[in-house]
Amino acid sequence: MSIDTLAACRLIHAQRGDAVLISTMSAMRALDSIASEARLALSSVPLMGGCAGLGAGLAMARPERKVLLLDGDASLLMELGAL
């Protein structure tokens, strides 16, 4: 059984609490349709290939806050060095 991007983003958004949520690609569009004014939600376009680095930097700068990252497969392949 699989889940589509919109359904997955609805579940994540409902459970994220006060975590910073960084998204790109199809997750970004889905989250914008769910909650375009969501607090602490960042769409990282045109940052294809930089989402993981951005998330890691925010997590290091604010270790007390959870950071969730929703990246695309091609974007993640572009930034393997950041992982």
Protein Blocks (a to p, Z undefined) as FASTA:
>chain_A
ZZdfklmmmmmmmmnomaccddehjllmmmmmmmmmbghiacfbfkehilmmmmmmmmmm
mmmbccdddddfklmmmmmmmZZ
